[in-house]
Amino acid sequence: MAKNSDSRPKQVRNKKYMLVRYGRMNLLGFFEHNESNIHKVATGVVVKTDKGLELGSLIGPLNSYRGGQFRLSEKDVEEYFGESQIDLPPGKGGRFVRYATHADTSEQEHLQIIARDEVECCRRFVKELNLPMKIVDAEHILGGERVVFYFMSDSRVDFRDLVKRLAHEYQTRIEMRQIGSRDEAKLLGDIESCGQECCCKRFLRILQPVNMRMAKMQKATLDPTKISGYCGRLKCCLRYEDDTYTELKKRLPKRNTWVATKDGQGRVVDTQILTQLVVVEYDGGARTAWPVEEIKVVAQNRPPADKNQAGADKENDSGRDKRNATQQSRGKGRRSNKRSDRQRRSADNSEQGDGQENKPDAAERQTEDAAETVNPEDPAEDNQ
């Protein structure tokens, strides 16, 4: 038992691994091999994964192999690629089969053409079955063991009938994988506005979040057409320089901060992160730009001229507060007097109304008297 326990670590230690990027989604992993010499340039390889034979390429620092053994640890690989949370399990990526030949490359190109027809066929079946899904792309494995379809959907989809039709059509194993908008860009992305191929397609493996704060800090405009990538979301490259911009911004004073310059004291109205310039506005309205090293922060708000001026300002503030309090108290007194007068008048009116409740109005009495006087002696009635 002791011999077996001692021999197992030696077998694991003597295994050789190479770092390979493979598959349609550009996955990254370690693959076991028995080669004594590793090519010093990027070379195509054929590897065996859980899906079957796939075409990949050697990546990473190719001068880190000694006798065919990759000397860098997983932490070193993470630092090399600048990626965190990278998953590189040794021994689980698969196994190296051979270096890719011209026949392997030609077959891969032929399978990519076939994959386009497979996508069109799958889309036709989706339309016939009326399934709420969008077929993005297809990957035909090099060995022909299976076909992987990548699709997008806002909800769960029951695609069992679709898989049956596809399996009957191509007589192979069918795999359906749901992806998001960024994965769609990773599969179909082309040349971006910078003139380079999309980062997510070229080398990014883990798509870390990008927020609007990064765009506001780095861009003079927030036009969606300029800050959005192929996927319609914020560009991944905004995250590359975020740490540098954040560090440079900490050196600059905030707006409305009062600073001292060679021309006197002024207020900060604008800053430029990359050039480290501060725009200062003086009392006369003039503005000048100064390097951050040539200014000195005085106060966050406007500083007093001297101690006497500060004392005078304090006295003026206290006097102003007293006057405001007096005016408020007077206003309350006037309002209370008006309210009491209004109540007194309403009370008097109510008493007068009670005393004259049963007495007819003077105008009404005059009208009634006039009616009694005129009607008995109406000349019109006599004529009739």
Secondary structure, 3 states (H helix, E strand, C coil): CHHHHHHHHHHHHHCEEEEEEECCCCEEEEEEECCCCCCCCCCEEEEECCCCEEEEEECCCHHHEECCEECCCHHHHHHHHCCCCCCCCCCCCCEEEEECCHHHHHHHHHHHHHHHHHHHHHHHHHHHHCCCCEEEEEEECCCCCEEEEEEECCCCCCCHHHHHHHHHHHCCEEEEEECCHHHHHHHHCCECCCCCECHHHHCCCCCCCCCHHHHHHHCCCCCHHHHECCCCCECHHHHCCHHHHHHHHHCCCCCCCEEEECCEEEEEEEEECCCCEEEEECCCCCEEEEEHHHCEEEECCCCCCCHHHHHHHHHHHHHHHHHHHHHHHHHHHHHHHHHHHHHHHHHHHHHHHHHCCCCCCHHHHHHHHHHHHHHHHCHHHHHC
